Amino acid sequence: MRELGIGLIGTGFMGRAHALAFRNVSAVFELPFKLKLAALADADPLRARQCADAWGFDSAHSDWQQLIDDPKVNLIAITTPNHLHYPMAMAALAAGKPVYCEKPLAVSLEQANAMRLAAKAAGVVTRVGYNYQHNPMIGLARELIQNGELGDLISFQGEFSEDFMADPASPWSWRCDAGHAGGALADLGSHLLSMARFLVGDVEAVCADTQTVHRQRPATVGSQEQRSIAVDDQVHALLRFANGARGTFSSSWLKHGYKNHLSFEISGTQGTLAFDQERLNELRLFRAGQDGFQRVLAGPNLPGYAAFSPAAGHQLGYNELKTLEVHDLVMALAGLSQGGTDFEQAWEVERLAAAIRLAAQEARWVRVEEV
């Protein structure tokens, strides 16, 4: 069994989620590699050392390029703010190393395009952190759709809303800077766009509206100084899918009461299925002729679930989904899986988001092939 050295860049919430997933995956799955937590990087050398010790990494770096150059590191995992994805991924690809990058892929379509072309030229495995698609229930939803349980698809209604920016007194952060992030559309909506493509198929054209509700926020907690906001707080769009289905899309980080409301309803000529990430272990399924919706619970009959629990209804959580994503990544590195979103597919998501922005800016329908 060959050893696979993991290099993790970033120590925030997502850095910790990646570290947990890399530690947990070996405990619940038989892997073709022995995973080694080789190195961790953070701009703060003290935090880098503290997190490396706490999470079980052998070495710590304050310079991410040193981590990429480390010969003991075979896979680069990037969990930094969005604007750093491009330089870090490009450096890793130049070194010929596989890359596991958090979403969204980049802060511009030009960067995303350069990244997917560099990945193709390097010939290495790439994956992007659209972990919600690794939910066994999403796999079941895709299987039901592909098996024709809903008939011909006619509509998609999707929303991803949270309320972590709902308070106008919440301070400015890097997420509010157009050069570092992309608003609610990039932060939340990219997950939903990826999900729509995964379940329904390619989107052909869009019409959209975006809005910045709070145009200023305090520079820091409690500060009287205000900083301008140039990214969207909420987005609404109409979608035309290549297969003829129509759809609606919305995303907001201002919607009070919602914590992780990644939800959709997909309807066809023979039925409807519905999902909400806040109830991530169940689907609601209606087949023509039934009296009402059937509640379908996750259980060990679904791929991935049984690795964590032998009993139905015992629930998986966010970190289990991340572990399932890492499992697909490791198996892809061994040539044993095609699961997960690579840089090519993530570029398609960025292209769709760019079309939505253009449609909102020009107040017209935009064909995705235009961008």
C-alpha positions in Angstrom: 0.0 0.0 0.0 1.5 3.3 -1.1 1.5 6.2 1.2 -0.3 9.4 0.2 1.0 12.6 1.8 -1.7 15.2 2.4 -0.9 18.9 2.4 -3.6 21.2 3.8 -3.6 25.0 3.2 -5.9 26.9 5.5 -7.1 26.4 9.1 -10.6 27.9 9.2 -13.9 26.1 9.4 -13.2 24.3 6.0 -9.6 23.5 6.9 -10.9 21.7 10.0 -13.6 19.9 8.0 -10.9 18.7 5.6 -8.6 17.6 8.4 -11.5 15.6 10.0 -12.4 14.0 6.7 -8.8 12.9 6.0 -8.6 11.4 9.5 -12.0 9.8 9.4 -11.9 8.3 5.9 -9.4 5.6 6.8 -11.5 4.5 9.8 -14.6 3.8 7.8 -13.4 2.7 4.4 -10.8 0.4 3.0 -8.5 2.6 0.9 -5.9 1.9 -1.8 -3.5 4.3 -0.1 -2.3 4.8 3.4 -3.0 8.5 4.2 -0.4 10.5 5.9 -1.2 14.0 7.2 2.2 15.4 6.0 2.0 19.2 6.2 -0.3 22.1 7.1 0.1 25.8 6.1 -1.4 29.0 7.5 -0.1 32.6 7.2 0.1 32.8 11.0 3.0 30.5 12.0 1.7 30.1 15.5 -1.7 29.0 14.4 -0.1 26.8 11.7 1.9 25.0 14.4 -1.1 24.8 16.9 -3.5 23.3 14.3 -0.9 20.9 12.9 -0.3 19.6 16.4 -4.1 19.4 17.2 -5.1 17.8 13.9 -2.2 15.4 13.6 -0.1 16.9 10.8 3.7 16.2 10.9 4.9 19.7 9.9 3.7 23.3 9.7 4.4 26.1 7.3 3.6 29.8 7.2 4.5 29.9 3.5 2.0 27.8 1.3 4.6 27.5 -1.5 6.9 25.6 0.9 4.0 23.2 1.5 3.5 22.6 -2.2 7.3 22.1 -2.7 7.4 19.6 0.2 8.4 16.2 -1.3 6.4 14.4 1.3 3.2 16.1 0.1 1.4 14.3 -2.8 -2.0 16.0 -2.6 -2.8 19.7 -2.1 -6.0 20.6 -0.3 -6.9 24.3 -0.5 -9.4 25.7 2.0 -8.4 29.4 1.9 -10.5 32.5 1.0 -11.6 32.4 -2.6 -9.1 34.8 -4.1 -6.2 32.5 -3.1 -7.6 29.4 -4.9 -6.1 30.5 -8.2 -2.5 31.1 -7.3 -2.3 28.1 -5.0 -4.0 25.7 -7.4 -1.9 26.9 -10.3 1.3 26.4 -8.3 0.3 22.9 -7.3 -0.6 22.0 -10.9 2.7 23.4 -12.1 4.4 21.0 -9.6 2.4 18.1 -11.0 0.4 17.5 -7.8 -3.4 16.7 -7.6 -5.5 19.4 -6.2 -8.6 19.3 -3.9 -10.0 22.9 -3.8 -12.9 24.4 -2.0 -15.7 26.0 -3.9 -16.2 28.3 -5.7 -13.3 27.4 -8.0 -12.1 31.0 -8.5 -13.2 34.7 -8.3 -13.5 35.1 -12.1 -14.4 33.0 -15.1 -11.0 33.8 -16.6 -9.2 32.3 -13.5 -11.5 29.3 -13.6 -10.8 28.7 -17.2 -7.0 29.0 -16.7 -7.3 26.5 -13.8 -9.2 23.9 -15.8 -6.8 24.2 -18.7 -3.8 23.9 -16.4 -5.4 20.8 -14.8 -5.9 19.2 -18.2 -2.3 19.9 -19.2 -1.0 18.5 -16.0 -3.0 15.4 -16.3 -3.7 15.1 -12.6 -6.8 14.5 -10.6 -8.7 17.6 -9.4 -11.7 17.9 -7.2 -13.8 20.8 -5.9 -15.6 20.8 -2.6 -19.3 20.5 -3.6 -19.7 18.1 -0.8 -23.6 18.2 -0.6 -23.7 16.1 -3.8 -22.0 13.3 -1.9 -25.0 12.8 0.3 -26.4 9.3 -0.3 -29.9 10.9 -0.6 -28.7 13.0 -3.5 -27.3 9.9 -5.1 -30.8 8.3 -4.6 -32.5 11.4 -6.2 -30.2 11.2 -9.2 -30.9 7.4 -9.5 -34.7 8.0 -9.4 -34.5 10.7 -12.0 -32.3 8.6 -14.3 -34.5 5.6 -13.9 -37.5 7.5 -15.1 -39.4 7.5 -11.8 -40.4 11.1 -12.4 -41.1 10.7 -16.1 -39.8 13.5 -18.4 -38.4 16.3 -16.3 -40.4 19.6 -16.6 -39.3 21.8 -13.7 -36.7 22.6 -11.1 -37.3 24.9 -8.2 -34.2 25.5 -6.1 -33.1 27.8 -3.2 -30.0 28.0 -1.1 -30.5 30.6 1.7 -28.9 31.3 5.1 -29.1 34.2 7.5 -25.5 34.7 8.6 -25.4 38.2 7.0 -29.0 39.1 7.8 -28.1 41.6 10.5 -27.0 44.8 8.8 -24.7 45.4 11.8 -22.7 42.3 10.9 -19.2 43.5 10.1 -17.5 43.7 6.7 -15.4 40.6 5.8 -13.5 39.3 2.8 -16.8 37.8 1.6 -18.0 41.4 1.0 -15.1 42.2 -1.4 -15.8 41.6 -5.0 -12.1 40.9 -5.6 -12.0 38.3 -2.9 -15.4 36.7 -3.2 -18.6 36.8 -5.2 -21.5 37.4 -2.9 -24.4 35.1 -2.1 -24.3 33.7 -5.7 -20.7 32.4 -5.3 -20.8 31.6 -1.6 -24.1 29.7 -1.5 -25.6 29.7 -5.0 -22.7 27.9 -6.6 -23.7 24.8 -4.6 -27.2 25.0 -5.9 -26.1 25.5 -9.5 -23.8 22.5 -9.3 -26.7 20.5 -7.8 -29.1 21.6 -10.6 -26.6 20.5 -13.2 -25.9 17.2 -11.4 -29.6 16.3 -11.2 -31.3 17.9 -14.1 -28.5 18.5 -16.6 -26.9 21.4 -18.5 -28.5 24.9 -18.3 -29.0 26.5 -21.7 -30.1 30.0 -20.9 -30.8 32.3 -17.9 -32.6 35.5 -17.0 -31.8 37.0 -13.6 -31.9 39.8 -11.0 -29.3 40.5 -8.3 -29.6 42.9 -5.4 -27.3 44.4 -2.7 -29.6 45.2 0.1 -27.1 46.4 2.7 -24.7 48.6 0.8 -22.6 49.4 3.8 -21.4 47.4 6.8 -19.3 48.3 9.9 -15.6 47.9 9.2 -15.2 45.8 12.4 -17.5 44.6 15.2 -19.1 47.7 16.8 -17.1 50.2 14.6 -18.7 53.5 13.5 -16.6 53.3 10.3 -18.6 52.0 7.4 -17.3 50.1 4.4 -19.0 49.8 1.0 -20.4 46.5 -0.2 -20.2 45.7 -3.9 -21.4 42.0 -4.0 -24.9 40.6 -4.1 -26.9 39.8 -1.0 -29.6 37.9 -3.0 -30.0 36.5 -6.5 -33.1 35.3 -8.3 -33.0 33.6 -11.8 -35.0 31.7 -14.3 -33.4 28.7 -15.9 -33.9 27.0 -19.2 -32.3 23.5 -19.3 -31.0 21.9 -22.4 -33.5 19.0 -22.0 -36.5 21.3 -22.1 -37.1 21.6 -18.4 -37.7 25.1 -16.9 -36.4 26.2 -13.5 -36.2 28.9 -10.8 -33.1 29.6 -8.7 -32.7 31.8 -5.7 -30.0 32.4 -3.2 -29.7 34.8 -0.2 -27.5 35.2 2.9 -30.1 37.6 4.5 -33.0 35.2 4.9 -33.9 35.1 8.6 -34.5 31.7 10.1 -32.6 29.6 7.6 -29.3 28.0 8.5 -28.5 25.7 5.6 -31.6 25.8 3.3 -30.2 24.1 0.2 -33.5 22.9 -1.1 -35.1 21.8 -4.4 -38.2 20.3 -5.9 -37.9 18.5 -9.2 -41.1 17.6 -11.1 -41.7 15.4 -14.1 -44.6 14.1 -16.0 -44.9 11.2 -13.5 -43.9 12.6 -10.2 -42.1 15.1 -7.9 -39.2 14.8 -5.5 -38.2 17.3 -2.9 -35.1 17.8 -0.6 -33.9 20.2 2.1 -30.3 20.1 3.4 -31.6 21.0 6.8 -33.3 17.6 6.8 -30.4 16.0 4.8 -31.3 12.3 5.6 -34.6 12.3 3.8 -36.3 12.8 0.5 -40.0 13.5 -0.2 -41.3 11.5 -3.2 -44.6 11.7 -5.0 -45.6 9.4 -7.8 -48.7 10.0 -9.9 -51.6 8.1 -8.4 -50.4 8.4 -4.8 -52.5 10.2 -2.2 -49.5 12.1 -0.9 -45.8 12.4 -0.6 -43.8 9.4 0.6 -41.1 10.2 3.1 -37.9 8.3 2.2 -35.3 7.9 5.0 -31.6 7.3 4.5 -30.3 3.9 5.3 -27.6 1.3 4.8 -29.1 0.2 1.5 -27.7 3.5 0.0 -24.0 3.6 -1.1 -21.9 5.3 1.5 -24.3 5.3 4.4 -23.5 1.8 5.7 -19.9 2.8 6.3 -21.1 5.0 9.2 -24.2 3.2 10.4 -25.9 -0.2 10.0 -29.3 1.1 10.8 -31.7 3.3 8.8 -32.8 6.7 10.2 -29.7 7.1 12.4 -28.6 10.2 10.4 -25.4 11.3 8.7 -24.1 14.9 9.1 -22.0 17.5 7.4 -18.7 16.0 8.3 -19.8 12.6 7.1 -20.6 14.2 3.7 -17.1 15.6 3.6 -15.6 12.2 4.4 -17.6 10.7 1.5 -16.2 13.4 -0.7 -12.7 12.6 0.4 -13.3 8.9 -0.2 -14.3 9.6 -3.8 -11.2 11.8 -4.2 -8.9 9.0 -2.9 -10.5 6.4 -5.1 -10.2 8.7 -8.1 -6.5 9.1 -7.3 -6.2 5.3 -7.6 -8.2 5.3 -10.8 -11.2 3.6 -9.2 -13.8 6.3 -9.2 -15.2 9.1 -11.3 -17.3 10.6 -8.5 -17.0 14.2 -7.6 -16.7 17.6 -9.3 -13.4 18.2 -11.1 -12.0 21.5 -12.4 -13.7 21.1 -15.8 -17.1 20.6 -14.2 -16.5 23.4 -11.7 -15.6 25.7 -14.6 -19.1 24.9 -16.0 -20.6 26.0 -12.7 -18.6 29.3 -12.8 -19.7 29.8 -16.4 -23.3 29.4 -15.4 -22.8 31.9 -12.5 -21.2 34.4 -15.0 -24.2 34.1 -17.3 -26.5 34.9 -14.4 -24.5 38.0 -13.5 -24.5 39.1 -17.1 -28.2 38.5 -17.4 -28.9 40.6 -14.3 -26.5 43.4 -15.5 -28.1 43.6 -19.0 -31.7 42.7 -18.0 -32.1 40.1 -20.7 -32.0 36.3 -21.4 -28.4 35.1 -21.8 -27.4 31.9 -23.4 -24.7 30.2 -21.3 -22.6 29.6 -24.5 -22.2 33.4 -24.8 -19.9 33.6 -21.8 
